[in-house]
Amino acid sequence: QVQLVESGGALVQPGGSLRLACAASGFTFDKNTMYWYRQAPGKERAMVASITSIGITRYVDSVKGRFTISRDNAKNTVYLQMNSLKSEDTGVYYCKVVLTWETYWGRGTQVTVSS
């Protein structure tokens, strides 16, 4: 079955960096667009970045120039490199894939940006 397992979340100071990873299994990873979403405290889950099967990337305006999404198809893993972190980046980060009939989510990884 489809599984998405996020890792890499932590408590980090403002201005710091983190790299999140999402290990995928149960589907043809290299044929699918992968997404990172964020759910900030008290807010709706919202897309942060996406990467297509051929490496075309998209970002929400608030993270452009600071975050980089990438994928390693040999490892079935998608990454989110987060630099210059701000307090408003705090939240639970989720990995998502949309297959023919269903949307799948991981369980998320907590990122807290605080001094």
N, C-alpha and C positions, 0 to 999 in steps of 0.2 A: 504494500500500500504506500501511498505518497507520505513522505515524512520530510519535514523541514525543521532543522534544529539550529537555533541561533546560539551564539556564544560571543564573549568578549566584552560584555557590558561591565561597568565598574563605576566607582565614585572617582571623579577627576576634578581638578581645579580649573577654573576659567582660564582659557588660553591653552589648555592641554590638548592631548590627542588620544584617540582610541581607534582600534580597528575591530569592527564587528565581522563575524563570519556566519554564514548560513550554509550548513551541509544538507544537501538534498538527496533524496533517494526515491525510488518507486515510479519514476517517469523518465522520459528522454530529456535530460537536463539541457543538452546543447541545442535543442530545437525550440526552447521556450524563453520568453521574456521573464525576467525576474525583477521583483520589486522589494524595496525597503519602505516600510511605513513607520510612523512614530505616533504614539498616543501620549500626549502630555497630560499631566494631572488635570482632571476636570474638563478635558477637551475630547473631541472626536478623533478617531484614528485618521491620519492624513498621510498621503504619499510624500516621501522624501526624495526618492530617486528610483530610476528604473534603468535596466539594460537589456537590449534585445539580444536575440541569438547571434547577431553579427556584430554586437558591441556598440550599437548606438545608444547613447546615454541621455537621460533627461533628469533635471533637478528642479525642485521647488526653489523659488527665487531666494528664500532665506538662507539656503545652504550653498548656493553657487559660489565657487571659488574657495570653499572651505572643505567640502565633502567630495569624495571620489568613489564612485561605484565601479567595481570590476568583477570579472568572473574568471574562474579556472575550470574549463570544461573537463579537463583530465581528472580533476578532483571533485567534480560535481558541487562546486562551492561558489557562492557569491559573497563578495566582501563590501564593506562600507568603511572607507578610511575617513575619519572625522578629525579635522584639525581646527585650531583656533576655536575651541568649544566655548559656548556661551551658556549662561544659566537657562536660557530659553530652549536649549537643545535637550534639556532634561525630559525623560519619558521612557516608556517601554518601546523598544524597537522590534518590529516584526518583519519577517520575511514572508513574501507571498508569491504564489504562482497561480495562474489561471489556465486550466486545462479545458478540454472541449466542453465539458458539461459542468465543471465545478471549480470553485475557488478554494485554494488550500492556504492555510496560515500555519506558521510555527507558533510556539508558545511565548516567544518574546524574550528579550534580554534587557535588563534595566540599566539605563545610563543616567547617572546623576552628576550634574555639573554644579559644584558648590565649593566655596572656600571654607 
